[in-house]
Amino acid sequence: MRCQNIDFDDVDGTEARVRAFIREVIVPYESDARLGTHGPADDLVDEMRGKARDAGLLTPQVSESNAHMPWRDAARILRAAGYSPLGPTALNVAAPDEGNVNMLSKVATSEQQARFLEPLIDGRIRSAFLMTEPAEEGGAGSDPSMLQTTAKRDGDDWVINGRKSFVTGAAGASVGIIMARTENAATMFLTDLPDAAVKIERILDTIDSSMPGGHAVITIDRLRVPSANVLGAVDEGFRYAQVRLAPARLTHCMRWLGAGDRAQDIAVDYACRREAFGKRLIDHEGVGFALADNKIDLKQCELLIDWCAGVLDAGKPGTTESSMTKATVAETLFKVADRSVQAMGGTGVSADTVVAWIFRELRAFRIYDGPTEVHKWSLAKKIKREYLSSA
């Protein structure tokens, strides 16, 4: 069990506890030998989560009655967790689990929640979301209508076939949510993992390395799923994907804002101590102005996230708002990380600090959960629709 000790009415206190826990307990793990190119090993994840559980901070955004805290409050907690690239995993607020928890709490039946959701919230298992497909086969990516994985009825079961790619956390996951094309649209299915019919072909070598299990290419070969494991209603998968994706995009922004804070803090410390050409680096406008731009950008990201969180808290879908936020925050935080690297010179590109790692993670963030260009394209279509409807 989580042994949670969270007061939803005391967000200030929880945020302070999370900040202290990340700095004092999790940051030292950033040099642990069990951290590999495909993310932290499972025993490292278990160890960090054990310490979060002991501190009463595991899955802090979800109450013991499985209620999710308001998104504006969650923004503060997830930002504090993101101060270390390992923090979200340690506190069980990382992707894809946080997004899957949110969707299962809204869509899953009580039986499905007992079987799949509760162990996820308790941090005892990890999950995977299988939607993206290999580009070389013309499969679904940013355009889900290109979905090629199929699910066909066979008596009381469904038989699923297809290939998936960039499946975050598949290696070591205990539950998978599979998006497959059914007769009229698409449907989501829950399945236990590992399963002989769900084969991991390989783990992709990517520039990011903070997520357990990395990103996998998977073959699904005649996977049999009982009808009881259909998530929600048949043919409603695309709608549920939107239920999941808007908050999931926003939580990415929350977590990586914390990483941006960290990159800035390290760069400021370096620039205020390092001297060159007769004065500290911070006193050179080329460095000082860059760090000033970072401070401005971090605040702008914070305000945009808070605005979008308020939309979700008001019960609105937040689809457009989350696209605007994700596109802007991803691009802006990458600039923050880039300036931090630049301010630190050679040290910035080395493994002597975590800044280079954050830089790589934020570069990847510009792509996953929708590339910036796709979000802008979607927003441009909306602008056109609004114009034509008012003409």
Secondary structure as GFF3:
##gff-version 3
##sequence-region A 1 391
A	DSSP	alpha_helix	11	21	.	.	.	ID=ss1
A	DSSP	pi_helix	22	26	.	.	.	ID=ss2
A	DSSP	three_ten_helix	27	31	.	.	.	ID=ss3
A	DSSP	beta_strand	35	36	.	.	.	ID=ss4
A	DSSP	beta_strand	39	40	.	.	.	ID=ss5
A	DSSP	alpha_helix	42	54	.	.	.	ID=ss6
A	DSSP	alpha_helix	71	81	.	.	.	ID=ss7
A	DSSP	alpha_helix	87	91	.	.	.	ID=ss8
A	DSSP	alpha_helix	97	107	.	.	.	ID=ss9
A	DSSP	alpha_helix	110	112	.	.	.	ID=ss10
A	DSSP	pi_helix	113	117	.	.	.	ID=ss11
A	DSSP	alpha_helix	118	121	.	.	.	ID=ss12
A	DSSP	beta_strand	127	130	.	.	.	ID=ss13
A	DSSP	three_ten_helix	135	137	.	.	.	ID=ss14
A	DSSP	three_ten_helix	144	146	.	.	.	ID=ss15
A	DSSP	beta_strand	150	154	.	.	.	ID=ss16
A	DSSP	beta_strand	157	168	.	.	.	ID=ss17
A	DSSP	beta_strand	175	181	.	.	.	ID=ss18
A	DSSP	beta_strand	186	192	.	.	.	ID=ss19
A	DSSP	beta_strand	198	204	.	.	.	ID=ss20
A	DSSP	beta_strand	215	226	.	.	.	ID=ss21
A	DSSP	three_ten_helix	227	229	.	.	.	ID=ss22
A	DSSP	beta_strand	230	231	.	.	.	ID=ss23
A	DSSP	alpha_helix	237	273	.	.	.	ID=ss24
A	DSSP	beta_strand	275	276	.	.	.	ID=ss25
A	DSSP	beta_strand	279	280	.	.	.	ID=ss26
A	DSSP	three_ten_helix	281	283	.	.	.	ID=ss27
A	DSSP	alpha_helix	285	313	.	.	.	ID=ss28
A	DSSP	alpha_helix	319	344	.	.	.	ID=ss29
A	DSSP	three_ten_helix	345	349	.	.	.	ID=ss30
A	DSSP	alpha_helix	355	365	.	.	.	ID=ss31
A	DSSP	alpha_helix	372	390	.	.	.	ID=ss32
###
